[in-house]
C-alpha cells in the first residue's frame, strides 16, 4: 500500500455558531434523522425550533452540525463540518 500526504492547502475555518447552518433537520420520535429540511425562515415558531437541529449542505448532501464542529470552506468554496479532534489532527494555523 502506498502512503500519501495531504498537499499544503490553506482553508478557511470557524467553530460553528448558530446562523452558519444552511438549514435544519428534524429528529423523529425514535431518534432517527427525519428527512425534512428547513431553510432559514424567521417564521419558524420557537416550539418547533427546539426540535430542529442544524445542518449544512455539502457536495455529498446534508450533514449534521454539532456544537464545537468546525465549518471548513474548501478551495472551491464548498463548505463542510469537521469534528474538533479531526480538525486539530489535520490542520494548523497558517
Secondary structure, 3 states (H helix, E strand, C coil): CCCCCCCCCCCEEEECCCCCCCEEEEECCCCCEEEEEECCCCCCCHHHHCCEEEEEEECCEEEECCCCCEEEECCCCCEEEECHHHHHHHCCCC
